[in-house]
Amino acid sequence: MSQQLNSDDAVKKFKELVESVNICMFTTLDDSNSIFSRPMSTVKIDDEGNAWFFTNEYSEKIQEVSRDNSVTLIYAHPGKNVYVSVKGSCTIVLNKKQIQELWNPLLKAWFPLGIDDPKLCLIKVTTEDAHYWNSHSSKMIVYFKMLKAIANKERYEEQDAGKLKLN
């Protein structure tokens, strides 16, 4: 069943989906316009549906989004049958107050100096829209439904899929 949600319901659905996965492939264009993806942990999805990430201000991804701030975030958790593809644009945030608010002590593994690390910054992805596929069933149930569709010469339909208009 495909659906399109708007506004508050879309943001709520987006938050639920991302919280169940958390790690995304943060996808940019490099200097030769080739697609480049790297795993990143989502720190927060705010009430407007924006995604927040910590990073090094001098990293390659910051150079890439400085040239073209368009990004795609790809979340996938095959074990939970949750998949989300998000289109958005980036802003680099150096605000120490926001950094403190979103800081998690586990981030010291990447930023040993903590919130005082001079390279530490946030990336805010202003999300535009997202497509999602979310099957609440176990893999075995999904497989069974696929076989049933094949046997009945029908098309297999995802249980919960749609487009979210976020901003």
DSSP file (Angstrom, degrees, kcal/mol; ACC not computed):
  #  RESIDUE AA STRUCTURE BP1 BP2  ACC     N-H-->O    O-->H-N    N-H-->O    O-->H-N    TCO  KAPPA ALPHA  PHI   PSI    X-CA   Y-CA   Z-CA
    1    1 A M              0   0    0      0, 0.0   160,-2.0     0, 0.0     2,-0.4   0.000 360.0 360.0 360.0 118.8    0.0    0.0    0.0
    2    2 A S  E     +a  161   0A   0    158,-0.2     2,-0.3   160,-0.1   160,-0.3  -0.779 360.0 172.3 -97.5 138.1    1.6    3.3   -1.1
    3    3 A Q  E     -a  162   0A   0    158,-2.0   160,-1.7    -2,-0.4     2,-0.5  -0.956  26.1-143.0-141.0 159.7    0.7    6.5    0.7
    4    4 A Q  E     -a  163   0A   0     -2,-0.3     2,-0.3   158,-0.2   160,-0.2  -0.986  18.8-167.5-126.2 121.9    1.8   10.1    0.8
    5    5 A L  E     -a  164   0A   0    158,-1.4   160,-1.5    -2,-0.5     2,-0.3  -0.748   6.7-150.9-103.6 152.8    1.8   11.9    4.1
    6    6 A N  E >>  -a  165   0A   0     -2,-0.3     3,-1.0   158,-0.2     4,-1.0  -0.869  45.7 -28.1-120.7 157.0    2.2   15.7    4.5
    7    7 A S  H 3> S+     0   0    0    158,-0.6     4,-2.2    -2,-0.3     3,-0.3  -0.057 123.2   9.7  54.0-127.0    3.5   18.0    7.2
    8    8 A D  H 3> S+     0   0    0      1,-0.2     4,-2.4     2,-0.2    -1,-0.2   0.859 130.8  51.2 -59.7 -40.1    3.5   16.8   10.8
    9    9 A D  H <> S+     0   0    0     -3,-1.0     4,-2.4     2,-0.2    -1,-0.2   0.883 109.7  51.0 -65.5 -37.0    2.5   13.3   10.0
   10   10 A A  H  X S+     0   0    0     -4,-1.0     4,-2.6    -3,-0.3    -2,-0.2   0.920 111.5  46.7 -65.8 -43.8    5.4   13.0    7.5
   11   11 A V  H  X S+     0   0    0     -4,-2.2     4,-2.7     2,-0.2    -2,-0.2   0.911 112.4  50.6 -64.7 -42.1    7.9   14.3   10.0
   12   12 A K  H  X S+     0   0    0     -4,-2.4     4,-2.2     2,-0.2    -2,-0.2   0.929 112.7  45.9 -61.5 -45.5    6.6   11.9   12.6
   13   13 A K  H  X S+     0   0    0     -4,-2.4     4,-2.4     2,-0.2    -2,-0.2   0.910 112.1  51.8 -63.0 -43.2    6.9    9.0   10.2
   14   14 A F  H  X S+     0   0    0     -4,-2.6     4,-2.7     1,-0.2     5,-0.2   0.924 109.2  50.0 -60.1 -46.5   10.3   10.0    9.1
   15   15 A K  H  X S+     0   0    0     -4,-2.7     4,-2.7     1,-0.2    -1,-0.2   0.927 110.9  49.8 -58.1 -46.4   11.6   10.2   12.7
   16   16 A E  H  X S+     0   0    0     -4,-2.2     4,-1.2     1,-0.2    -1,-0.2   0.922 112.8  46.5 -59.7 -45.7   10.2    6.7   13.5
   17   17 A L  H  X S+     0   0    0     -4,-2.4     4,-0.5     1,-0.2     3,-0.3   0.927 114.8  45.5 -64.1 -46.1   11.8    5.2   10.4
   18   18 A V  H >X S+     0   0    0     -4,-2.7     4,-3.3     1,-0.2     3,-1.3   0.889 108.1  56.9 -67.7 -39.3   15.2    6.9   11.0
   19   19 A E  H 3< S+     0   0    0     -4,-2.7    -1,-0.2     1,-0.3    -2,-0.2   0.810 104.2  54.2 -61.9 -28.1   15.2    6.0   14.7
   20   20 A S  H 3< S+     0   0    0     -4,-1.2    -1,-0.3    -3,-0.3    -2,-0.2   0.658 126.4  21.1 -79.7 -13.9   14.8    2.3   13.8
   21   21 A V  H << S+     0   0    0     -3,-1.3     2,-2.0    -4,-0.5    -2,-0.2   0.752  73.7 173.9-115.7 -53.4   17.9    2.5   11.5
   22   22 A N     <  +     0   0    0     -4,-3.3    20,-2.2    -5,-0.2     2,-0.4  -0.267  55.2  82.9  72.5 -48.1   20.0    5.5   12.7
   23   23 A I  E     +B   41   0A   0     -2,-2.0    53,-0.6    18,-0.2     2,-0.3  -0.721  59.7 178.7 -89.6 133.2   23.0    4.9   10.4
   24   24 A C  E     -BC  40  75A   0     16,-2.8    16,-2.5    -2,-0.4     2,-0.8  -0.839  37.4-113.0-124.4 165.5   22.7    6.2    6.8
   25   25 A M  E     -BC  39  74A   0     49,-2.5    49,-1.8    -2,-0.3     2,-0.7  -0.913  34.2-148.4 -94.6 110.7   24.9    6.4    3.8
   26   26 A F  E     -BC  38  73A   0     12,-3.2    12,-1.3    -2,-0.8     2,-0.5  -0.746  18.8-160.1 -86.2 111.7   25.5   10.1    3.4
   27   27 A T  E     +BC  37  72A   0     45,-3.0    45,-1.9    -2,-0.7    10,-0.2  -0.842  20.6 155.4-112.4 127.4   25.8   10.7   -0.3
   28   28 A T  E     -B   36   0A   0      8,-2.9     8,-2.7    -2,-0.5     2,-0.5  -0.695  42.8-102.4-130.0-179.5   27.5   13.6   -2.0
   29   29 A L  E     -B   35   0A   0     39,-0.3     6,-0.2    41,-0.3    39,-0.2  -0.957  35.0-142.4-108.9 131.0   29.1   14.5   -5.3
   30   30 A D    >   -     0   0    0      4,-2.9     3,-2.3    -2,-0.5     6,-0.0  -0.159  39.5 -81.9 -82.5-175.1   32.9   14.6   -5.3
   31   31 A D  T 3  S+     0   0    0      1,-0.3    -1,-0.1     2,-0.1    -2,-0.0   0.648 132.5  50.5 -67.7 -13.2   35.0   17.1   -7.3
   32   32 A S  T 3  S-     0   0    0      2,-0.1    -1,-0.3     0, 0.0     3,-0.1   0.181 120.7-108.0-103.7  16.8   34.7   15.0  -10.5
   33   33 A N  S <  S+     0   0    0     -3,-2.3     2,-0.3     1,-0.3    -2,-0.1   0.748  73.1 142.7  63.1  27.3   30.9   14.8  -10.1
   34   34 A S        -     0   0    0      1,-0.0    -4,-2.9     0, 0.0     2,-0.3  -0.753  58.4-106.9 -92.7 145.5   31.0   11.1   -9.1
   35   35 A I  E     -B   29   0A   0     -2,-0.3     2,-0.4    -6,-0.2    -6,-0.2  -0.533  39.5-174.7 -72.2 133.6   28.6    9.9   -6.4
   36   36 A F  E     -B   28   0A   0     -8,-2.7    -8,-2.9    -2,-0.3     2,-0.4  -0.997   2.6-173.0-134.0 130.6   30.4    9.2   -3.1
   37   37 A S  E     +B   27   0A   0     -2,-0.4   -10,-0.2   -10,-0.2   -12,-0.1  -0.928   6.2 175.4-123.9 146.4   28.7    7.7    0.0
   38   38 A R  E     -B   26   0A   0    -12,-1.3   -12,-3.2    -2,-0.4     2,-0.2  -0.990  36.4-102.7-144.7 149.4   30.0    7.2    3.5
   39   39 A P  E     +B   25   0A   0      0, 0.0     2,-0.3     0, 0.0   -14,-0.2  -0.510  42.9 174.2 -73.9 137.6   28.2    5.8    6.7
   40   40 A M  E     -B   24   0A   0    -16,-2.5   -16,-2.8    -2,-0.2     2,-0.5  -0.997  29.6-124.2-142.5 145.5   27.2    8.4    9.2
   41   41 A S  E     -B   23   0A   0     -2,-0.3     2,-0.5   -18,-0.2    13,-0.4  -0.763  25.7-128.2 -90.2 128.7   25.2    8.3   12.4
   42   42 A T        -     0   0    0    -20,-2.2    11,-0.2    -2,-0.5     3,-0.1  -0.651  18.9-168.6 -77.7 123.7   22.2   10.5   12.6
   43   43 A V        -     0   0    0      9,-2.9     2,-0.3    -2,-0.5    10,-0.2   0.880  64.9 -16.4 -79.2 -40.5   22.3   12.6   15.8
   44   44 A K  E     -D   52   0A   0      8,-1.0     8,-2.4   -22,-0.1     2,-0.5  -0.984  42.2-144.3-163.2 147.6   18.8   13.9   15.6
   45   45 A I  E     -D   51   0A   0     -2,-0.3     6,-0.2     6,-0.2   -26,-0.0  -0.988  37.9-148.1-110.8 116.0   15.8   14.4   13.4
   46   46 A D    >   -     0   0    0      4,-2.3     3,-1.9    -2,-0.5   -31,-0.1  -0.131  30.4 -89.3 -81.0-179.5   14.3   17.7   14.6
   47   47 A D  T 3  S+     0   0    0      1,-0.3   -36,-0.1     2,-0.1    -1,-0.1   0.635 127.1  53.7 -68.1 -14.0   10.6   18.8   14.7
   48   48 A E  T 3  S-     0   0    0      2,-0.1    -1,-0.3   -37,-0.1    79,-0.1   0.458 121.3-105.3 -95.7  -1.9   10.9   20.2   11.1
   49   49 A G  S <  S+     0   0    0     -3,-1.9     2,-0.2     1,-0.3    78,-0.2   0.563  70.2 147.9  90.4   9.4   12.3   16.9    9.8
   50   50 A N        -     0   0    0     76,-0.1    -4,-2.3   116,-0.1     2,-0.4  -0.558  41.8-135.6 -77.8 143.1   15.9   18.2    9.4
   51   51 A A  E     -DE  45 125A   0     74,-2.2    74,-3.4    -2,-0.2     2,-0.4  -0.833  16.8-155.8-101.5 137.8   18.6   15.6   10.0
   52   52 A W  E     +DE  44 124A   0     -8,-2.4    -9,-2.9    -2,-0.4    -8,-1.0  -0.916  13.8 175.1-118.8 139.8   21.7   16.5   12.1
   53   53 A F  E     - E   0 123A   0     70,-2.0    70,-3.0    -2,-0.4     2,-0.3  -0.984  24.5-132.2-139.6 147.3   25.2   15.0   12.0
   54   54 A F  E     + E   0 122A   0    -13,-0.4     2,-0.3    -2,-0.3    68,-0.2  -0.785  39.4 150.7 -93.7 146.1   28.5   15.6   13.7
   55   55 A T  E     - E   0 121A   0     66,-2.3    66,-2.2    -2,-0.3     2,-0.5  -0.960  50.1 -81.9-159.3 177.2   31.7   15.8   11.5
   56   56 A N  E >   - E   0 120A   0     -2,-0.3     3,-2.0    64,-0.2     6,-0.3  -0.785  33.9-138.3 -87.8 127.2   35.1   17.3   11.1
   57   57 A E  T 3  S+     0   0    0     62,-4.0    -1,-0.1    -2,-0.5    63,-0.1   0.726 103.2  48.5 -59.8 -21.8   34.9   20.7    9.6
   58   58 A Y  T 3  S+     0   0    0     61,-0.2    -1,-0.3     4,-0.1    62,-0.1   0.187  86.7 124.0-105.3  16.2   37.9   19.9    7.4
   59   59 A S  S <> S-     0   0    0     -3,-2.0     4,-1.7     1,-0.1     3,-0.3  -0.248  74.8-110.2 -75.7 164.4   36.7   16.6    6.1
   60   60 A E  H  > S+     0   0    0      1,-0.2     4,-2.4     2,-0.2     5,-0.1   0.871 117.2  57.9 -60.3 -38.7   36.2   15.6    2.5
   61   61 A K  H  > S+     0   0    0      1,-0.2     4,-2.6     2,-0.2    -1,-0.2   0.864 103.6  52.7 -64.3 -33.8   32.4   15.6    2.8
   62   62 A I  H  > S+     0   0    0     -6,-0.3     4,-1.4    -3,-0.3    -1,-0.2   0.906 109.0  49.7 -67.2 -40.2   32.5   19.3    4.0
   63   63 A Q  H  X S+     0   0    0     -4,-1.7     4,-1.1     2,-0.2    -2,-0.2   0.916 112.3  49.1 -60.7 -42.3   34.6   20.2    0.9
   64   64 A E  H >X S+     0   0    0     -4,-2.4     4,-2.3     1,-0.2     3,-0.5   0.920 112.3  45.1 -66.1 -44.6   32.0   18.3   -1.3
   65   65 A V  H 3< S+     0   0    0     -4,-2.6    -1,-0.2     1,-0.2    -2,-0.2   0.697 105.4  63.1 -76.1 -15.8   28.9   20.0    0.2
   66   66 A S  H 3< S+     0   0    0     -4,-1.4    -1,-0.2    -5,-0.2     3,-0.2   0.817 110.3  39.5 -71.6 -30.2   30.7   23.4    0.0
   67   67 A R  H << S+     0   0    0     -4,-1.1     2,-0.3    -3,-0.5    -2,-0.2   0.885 140.1   6.0 -81.5 -43.5   30.7   22.9   -3.8
   68   68 A D     <  -     0   0    0     -4,-2.3   -39,-0.3   -39,-0.2    -1,-0.3  -0.907  63.4-163.9-144.7 109.3   27.2   21.4   -4.0
   69   69 A N        +     0   0    0     -2,-0.3    21,-2.5    -3,-0.2     2,-0.3   0.368  54.6 114.2 -82.9   8.1   25.1   21.2   -0.9
   70   70 A S  E     + F   0  89A   0     19,-0.2     2,-0.3    55,-0.0   -41,-0.3  -0.634  42.9 171.1 -77.2 132.8   22.7   18.6   -2.4
   71   71 A V  E     - F   0  88A   0     17,-2.6    17,-2.2    -2,-0.3     2,-0.4  -0.934  28.0-145.6-137.5 161.6   22.8   15.3   -0.6
   72   72 A T  E     -CF  27  87A   0    -45,-1.9   -45,-3.0    -2,-0.3     2,-0.5  -0.999  11.7-156.3-125.6 133.9   21.0   12.0   -0.4
   73   73 A L  E     -CF  26  86A   0     13,-2.3    13,-2.8    -2,-0.4     2,-0.6  -0.944   8.3-165.6-109.1 126.7   20.7   10.1    2.8
   74   74 A I  E     -CF  25  85A   0    -49,-1.8   -49,-2.5    -2,-0.5     2,-0.4  -0.942   4.7-174.1-120.2 113.8   20.1    6.4    2.4
   75   75 A Y  E     +CF  24  84A   0      9,-2.9     9,-2.7    -2,-0.6     2,-0.3  -0.877   9.1 171.0-104.8 134.4   18.9    4.4    5.4
   76   76 A A  E     + F   0  83A   0    -53,-0.6     7,-0.2    -2,-0.4   -53,-0.1  -0.969  17.7 169.6-147.7 130.2   18.6    0.6    5.2
   77   77 A H  E >>> - F   0  82A   0      5,-2.9     5,-1.8    -2,-0.3     3,-1.3  -0.752   6.5-178.4-136.3  88.1   18.0   -2.1    7.8
   78   78 A P  G >45S+     0   0    0      0, 0.0     3,-0.6     0, 0.0    -1,-0.1   0.836  81.6  61.5 -58.2 -33.3   17.3   -5.4    6.1
   79   79 A G  G 345S+     0   0    0      1,-0.2    60,-0.2     2,-0.1    -2,-0.0   0.807 115.7  32.5 -63.6 -28.6   16.7   -7.2    9.4
   80   80 A K  G <45S-     0   0    0     -3,-1.3    -1,-0.2     2,-0.2    55,-0.1   0.388 108.2-123.0-104.6   0.4   13.8   -4.8   10.1
   81   81 A N  T <<5 +     0   0    0     -4,-0.8    54,-2.4    -3,-0.6     2,-0.5   0.895  63.3 143.2  55.8  43.7   12.8   -4.4    6.4
   82   82 A V  E   < +FG  77 134A   0     -5,-1.8    -5,-2.9    52,-0.2     2,-0.4  -0.965  20.5 168.4-117.9 128.2   13.1   -0.6    6.7
   83   83 A Y  E     +FG  76 133A   0     50,-2.5    50,-2.6    -2,-0.5     2,-0.4  -0.997   3.9 175.2-140.9 132.9   14.5    1.4    3.8
   84   84 A V  E     -FG  75 132A   0     -9,-2.7    -9,-2.9    -2,-0.4     2,-0.5  -0.997  12.7-167.4-141.3 133.3   14.4    5.2    3.4
   85   85 A S  E     -FG  74 131A   0     46,-2.6    46,-2.5    -2,-0.4     2,-0.4  -0.990  16.5-169.8-120.4 124.3   15.9    7.4    0.7
   86   86 A V  E     -FG  73 130A   0    -13,-2.8   -13,-2.3    -2,-0.5     2,-0.4  -0.935  12.3-155.9-122.6 134.6   16.0   11.2    1.5
   87   87 A K  E     +FG  72 129A   0     42,-2.6    41,-3.3    -2,-0.4    42,-1.0  -0.898  35.2 130.5-105.4 136.6   16.8   14.2   -0.6
   88   88 A G  E     -FG  71 127A   0    -17,-2.2   -17,-2.6    -2,-0.4     2,-0.3  -0.948  47.0-107.3-164.6-175.1   18.0   17.4    1.0
   89   89 A S  E     -FG  70 126A   0     37,-1.8    37,-3.0    -2,-0.3     2,-0.2  -0.972  31.6-126.7-132.2 148.2   20.5   20.2    1.2
   90   90 A C  E     - G   0 125A   0    -21,-2.5     2,-0.4    -2,-0.3    35,-0.2  -0.608  17.5-174.7-100.5 150.7   23.3   20.8    3.7
   91   91 A T  E     - G   0 124A   0     33,-1.7    33,-2.9    -2,-0.2     2,-0.5  -0.990  24.8-132.3-134.2 137.4   24.3   23.7    5.9
   92   92 A I  E     - G   0 123A   0     -2,-0.4     2,-0.5    31,-0.2    31,-0.2  -0.798  23.5-160.5 -90.0 128.9   27.5   23.6    8.1
   93   93 A V  E     + G   0 122A   0     29,-3.0    29,-2.8    -2,-0.5    -2,-0.0  -0.950  22.9 171.4-118.3 122.8   26.7   24.7   11.6
   94   94 A L        +     0   0    0     -2,-0.5     2,-0.4    27,-0.2    -1,-0.1   0.275  32.7 135.6-108.9   7.1   29.5   25.9   14.0
   95   95 A N     >  -     0   0    0      1,-0.2     4,-2.2    27,-0.1     3,-0.2  -0.431  44.3-155.6 -64.9 113.5   27.2   27.1   16.8
   96   96 A K  H  > S+     0   0    0     -2,-0.4     4,-2.6     1,-0.2     5,-0.2   0.831  91.5  57.4 -62.1 -33.7   28.7   25.9   20.1
   97   97 A K  H  > S+     0   0    0      2,-0.2     4,-2.2     1,-0.2    -1,-0.2   0.931 109.4  44.2 -64.2 -44.5   25.4   26.0   21.9
   98   98 A Q  H  > S+     0   0    0      2,-0.2     4,-2.0     1,-0.2    -2,-0.2   0.890 111.5  54.2 -66.0 -38.8   23.8   23.6   19.3
   99   99 A I  H  X S+     0   0    0     -4,-2.2     4,-1.1     1,-0.2    -2,-0.2   0.930 110.2  46.8 -60.1 -45.0   26.9   21.4   19.4
  100  100 A Q  H  < S+     0   0    0     -4,-2.6     3,-0.4     1,-0.2    -2,-0.2   0.905 110.6  52.7 -62.0 -42.6   26.5   21.2   23.2
  101  101 A E  H  < S+     0   0    0     -4,-2.2    -1,-0.2     1,-0.2    -2,-0.2   0.849 117.8  36.2 -63.2 -35.4   22.8   20.4   23.0
  102  102 A L  H  < S+     0   0    0     -4,-2.0    -1,-0.2    -5,-0.1    -2,-0.2   0.510  89.8 122.8 -97.2  -6.1   23.4   17.5   20.5
  103  103 A W     <  -     0   0    0     -4,-1.1    -3,-0.0    -3,-0.4     3,-0.0  -0.256  38.9-170.0 -62.9 141.2   26.6   16.2   22.0
  104  104 A N    >   -     0   0    0      1,-0.1     3,-2.5     0, 0.0     4,-0.2  -1.000  27.8-130.0-129.8 130.9   26.8   12.6   23.1
  105  105 A P  G >  S+     0   0    0      0, 0.0     3,-1.7     0, 0.0     4,-0.2   0.758 104.8  69.2 -54.5 -26.0   29.8   11.3   25.1
  106  106 A L  G >  S+     0   0    0      1,-0.3     3,-1.6     2,-0.2     4,-0.2   0.740  82.9  73.9 -63.5 -21.1   30.1    8.3   22.7
  107  107 A L  G X> S+     0   0    0     -3,-2.5     4,-2.5     1,-0.3     3,-1.7   0.649  72.4  84.4 -67.9 -13.3   31.2   10.8   20.1
  108  108 A K  G <4 S+     0   0    0     -3,-1.7    -1,-0.3     1,-0.3    -2,-0.2   0.737  74.6  72.6 -61.5 -20.6   34.6   11.1   21.9
  109  109 A A  G <4 S+     0   0    0     -3,-1.6    -1,-0.3     1,-0.2    -2,-0.2   0.839 114.0  24.1 -60.8 -31.7   35.6    8.0   20.0
  110  110 A W  T <4 S+     0   0    0     -3,-1.7    -2,-0.2     1,-0.2    -1,-0.2   0.681 134.5  37.7-102.9 -27.2   35.8   10.3   16.9
  111  111 A F    ><  +     0   0    0     -4,-2.5     3,-2.5     1,-0.1    -1,-0.2  -0.718  65.1 178.6-128.1  80.3   36.4   13.6   18.7
  112  112 A P  T 3  S+     0   0    0      0, 0.0    -1,-0.1     0, 0.0    -4,-0.1   0.735  81.0  58.8 -58.3 -25.0   38.7   12.9   21.7
  113  113 A L  T >  S-     0   0    0      1,-0.3     3,-1.2     2,-0.0    -5,-0.1   0.472  98.4-151.0 -83.2  -0.2   38.7   16.6   22.7
  114  114 A G  G X   -     0   0    0     -3,-2.5     3,-2.1     1,-0.2    -1,-0.3  -0.302  61.4 -15.0  67.2-148.6   34.9   16.6   23.0
  115  115 A I  G 3  S+     0   0    0      1,-0.3    -1,-0.2    -3,-0.1   -15,-0.1   0.623 134.0  64.4 -67.6 -11.0   32.9   19.7   22.4
  116  116 A D  G <  S+     0   0    0     -3,-1.2    -1,-0.3     3,-0.0    -2,-0.2   0.435  70.0 122.7 -89.7   0.6   36.1   21.7   22.6
  117  117 A D    X   -     0   0    0     -3,-2.1     3,-1.4     1,-0.2    -6,-0.0  -0.482  59.1-146.7 -63.5 121.2   37.5   20.1   19.5
  118  118 A P  T 3  S+     0   0    0      0, 0.0    -1,-0.2     0, 0.0    -3,-0.0   0.696  96.6  53.4 -66.5 -17.2   38.3   23.0   17.1
  119  119 A K  T 3  S+     0   0    0    -63,-0.1   -62,-4.0   -62,-0.1   -61,-0.2   0.575  83.7 112.9 -90.4 -10.3   37.4   20.7   14.1
  120  120 A L  E <   +E   56   0A   0     -3,-1.4     2,-0.3   -64,-0.2   -64,-0.2  -0.415  36.9 149.0 -70.8 131.4   34.0   19.7   15.4
  121  121 A C  E     -E   55   0A   0    -66,-2.2   -66,-2.3    -2,-0.2     2,-0.3  -0.942  37.7-117.8-148.8 172.0   31.0   21.0   13.5
  122  122 A L  E     -EG  54  93A   0    -29,-2.8   -29,-3.0    -2,-0.3     2,-0.5  -0.851  11.9-148.0-111.0 149.5   27.4   19.9   12.7
  123  123 A I  E     -EG  53  92A   0    -70,-3.0   -70,-2.0    -2,-0.3     2,-0.6  -0.987  11.8-161.5-112.9 125.6   25.9   19.3    9.4
  124  124 A K  E     -EG  52  91A   0    -33,-2.9   -33,-1.7    -2,-0.5     2,-0.7  -0.937   3.1-159.1-105.1 121.2   22.2   20.2    9.1
  125  125 A V  E     -EG  51  90A   0    -74,-3.4   -74,-2.2    -2,-0.6     2,-1.0  -0.894   7.6-150.2-102.2 111.8   20.4   18.5    6.3
  126  126 A T  E     - G   0  89A   0    -37,-3.0   -37,-1.8    -2,-0.7     2,-0.2  -0.725  24.3-142.1 -78.8 107.9   17.3   20.3    5.4
  127  127 A T  E     - G   0  88A   0     -2,-1.0   -39,-0.3   -39,-0.2     3,-0.1  -0.463  25.4-178.6 -79.2 143.5   15.2   17.5    4.1
  128  128 A E  E     -     0   0A   0    -41,-3.3    38,-2.1     1,-0.4    39,-1.4   0.819  63.6 -23.4-103.7 -57.8   12.9   17.9    1.1
  129  129 A D  E     -HG 165  87A   0    -42,-1.0   -42,-2.6    36,-0.2    -1,-0.4  -0.979  53.5-154.2-152.8 164.9   11.3   14.6    0.6
  130  130 A A  E     -HG 164  86A   0     34,-2.1    34,-3.4    -2,-0.3     2,-0.4  -0.990   7.3-149.6-141.5 147.5   11.8   11.0    1.4
  131  131 A H  E     -HG 163  85A   0    -46,-2.5   -46,-2.6    -2,-0.3     2,-0.3  -0.956  25.9-173.8-112.9 139.1   10.7    7.7   -0.1
  132  132 A Y  E     -HG 162  84A   0     30,-2.5    30,-2.0    -2,-0.4     2,-0.4  -0.959  23.3-167.2-137.8 154.3   10.3    4.8    2.2
  133  133 A W  E     +HG 161  83A   0    -50,-2.6   -50,-2.5    -2,-0.3     2,-0.4  -0.985  18.4 171.1-136.4 124.3    9.6    1.1    2.2
  134  134 A N  E     - G   0  82A   0     26,-3.2     2,-0.6    -2,-0.4    26,-0.4  -0.900  12.8-172.6-144.7 106.8    8.7   -0.5    5.6
  135  135 A S        -     0   0    0    -54,-2.4     7,-0.1    -2,-0.4    -2,-0.0  -0.900   8.7-163.4-101.9 119.9    7.5   -4.1    6.0
  136  136 A H        +     0   0    0     -2,-0.6    -1,-0.1     2,-0.0     2,-0.1   0.563  63.8  93.6 -77.2  -7.3    6.5   -4.8    9.5
  137  137 A S  S    S-     0   0    0      1,-0.1    -2,-0.1   -56,-0.1    22,-0.0  -0.409  83.8-101.7 -85.2 160.7    6.6   -8.5    8.9
  138  138 A S     >  -     0   0    0     -2,-0.1     4,-2.4     1,-0.1     5,-0.2  -0.283  38.4-103.2 -70.5 165.4    9.5  -10.9    9.5
  139  139 A K  H  > S+     0   0    0      1,-0.2     4,-2.8   -60,-0.2     5,-0.2   0.879 123.0  55.2 -58.3 -38.0   11.6  -11.9    6.5
  140  140 A M  H  > S+     0   0    0      2,-0.2     4,-2.4     1,-0.2    -1,-0.2   0.907 108.6  46.4 -64.4 -42.1    9.9  -15.3    6.5
  141  141 A I  H  > S+     0   0    0      2,-0.2     4,-2.6     1,-0.2    -2,-0.2   0.919 113.0  49.9 -65.8 -43.4    6.4  -13.7    6.2
  142  142 A V  H  X S+     0   0    0     -4,-2.4     4,-2.2     1,-0.2    -2,-0.2   0.932 111.7  48.7 -59.6 -45.9    7.6  -11.4    3.5
  143  143 A Y  H  X S+     0   0    0     -4,-2.8     4,-2.4     1,-0.2    -2,-0.2   0.910 110.6  50.8 -60.5 -43.9    9.1  -14.4    1.6
  144  144 A F  H  X S+     0   0    0     -4,-2.4     4,-2.4     1,-0.2    -1,-0.2   0.916 110.2  49.2 -60.4 -44.3    5.8  -16.3    2.0
  145  145 A K  H  X S+     0   0    0     -4,-2.6     4,-2.2     2,-0.2    -1,-0.2   0.854 109.7  52.4 -66.1 -34.0    3.8  -13.3    0.6
  146  146 A M  H  X S+     0   0    0     -4,-2.2     4,-2.2     2,-0.2    -1,-0.2   0.932 110.4  47.2 -65.4 -44.7    6.2  -13.1   -2.3
  147  147 A L  H  X S+     0   0    0     -4,-2.4     4,-2.8     1,-0.2    -2,-0.2   0.891 110.7  52.6 -62.6 -39.4    5.7  -16.8   -3.1
  148  148 A K  H  X S+     0   0    0     -4,-2.4     4,-2.3     2,-0.2    -1,-0.2   0.911 108.6  49.9 -62.2 -43.0    1.9  -16.4   -2.7
  149  149 A A  H  <>S+     0   0    0     -4,-2.2     5,-3.3     2,-0.2     4,-0.3   0.907 112.2  48.3 -62.5 -41.3    2.0  -13.5   -5.2
  150  150 A I  H ><5S+     0   0    0     -4,-2.2     3,-1.2     3,-0.2    -2,-0.2   0.937 111.8  48.8 -63.1 -46.8    4.0  -15.7   -7.6
  151  151 A A  H 3<5S+     0   0    0     -4,-2.8    -2,-0.2     1,-0.3    -1,-0.2   0.862 115.8  43.3 -62.3 -36.6    1.7  -18.6   -7.3
  152  152 A N  T 3<5S-     0   0    0     -4,-2.3    -1,-0.3    -5,-0.2    -2,-0.2   0.363 110.9-120.9 -90.5   4.9   -1.4  -16.4   -7.8
  153  153 A K  T < 5 +     0   0    0     -3,-1.2     2,-0.3    -4,-0.3    -3,-0.2   0.900  69.8 133.6  54.4  43.8    0.3  -14.6  -10.7
  154  154 A E      < -     0   0    0     -5,-3.3     2,-0.4    -6,-0.2    -1,-0.2  -0.748  63.1-100.8-116.5 165.3   -0.1  -11.3   -8.9
  155  155 A R        -     0   0    0     -2,-0.3     2,-0.3    -3,-0.1    -5,-0.0  -0.739  35.5-122.0 -87.0 133.2    2.3   -8.5   -8.2
  156  156 A Y        -     0   0    0     -2,-0.4     2,-0.4   -10,-0.1   -10,-0.1  -0.603  29.7-158.5 -73.1 130.6    3.9   -8.4   -4.7
  157  157 A E        -     0   0    0     -2,-0.3    -8,-0.0   -12,-0.1     2,-0.0  -0.930  18.0-117.2-115.1 136.0    3.1   -5.1   -2.9
  158  158 A E        -     0   0    0     -2,-0.4     3,-0.3     1,-0.1   -23,-0.1  -0.362  21.0-133.5 -61.8 147.9    5.0   -3.6   -0.1
  159  159 A Q  S    S+     0   0    0      1,-0.3     2,-0.4   -22,-0.0   -24,-0.1   0.907  91.2  15.9 -72.3 -41.2    2.9   -3.4    3.1
  160  160 A D  S    S+     0   0    0    -26,-0.4   -26,-3.2     2,-0.0     2,-0.3  -0.903  81.3 137.9-140.3 105.6    3.9    0.2    4.0
  161  161 A A  E     +aH   2 133A   0   -160,-2.0  -158,-2.0    -2,-0.4     2,-0.3  -0.983  16.4 116.2-145.0 153.3    5.6    2.4    1.3
  162  162 A G  E     -aH   3 132A   0    -30,-2.0   -30,-2.5    -2,-0.3     2,-0.4  -0.996  52.8 -75.8 173.2-170.9    5.2    5.9    0.3
  163  163 A K  E     -aH   4 131A   0   -160,-1.7  -158,-1.4    -2,-0.3     2,-0.5  -0.949  29.8-153.8-119.2 135.9    6.6    9.4   -0.2
  164  164 A L  E     -aH   5 130A   0    -34,-3.4   -34,-2.1    -2,-0.4     2,-0.8  -0.952   5.4-152.6-112.0 121.6    7.0   11.9    2.7
  165  165 A K  E     +aH   6 129A   0   -160,-1.5  -158,-0.6    -2,-0.5   -36,-0.2  -0.840  26.3 168.2 -90.7 108.5    7.0   15.6    1.8
  166  166 A L              0   0    0    -38,-2.1   -37,-0.2    -2,-0.8   -38,-0.2   0.902 360.0 360.0 -96.7 -46.1    9.2   17.0    4.6
  167  167 A N              0   0    0    -39,-1.4   -39,-0.2  -118,-0.1   -38,-0.1   0.329 360.0 360.0-136.6 360.0   10.0   20.7    3.8
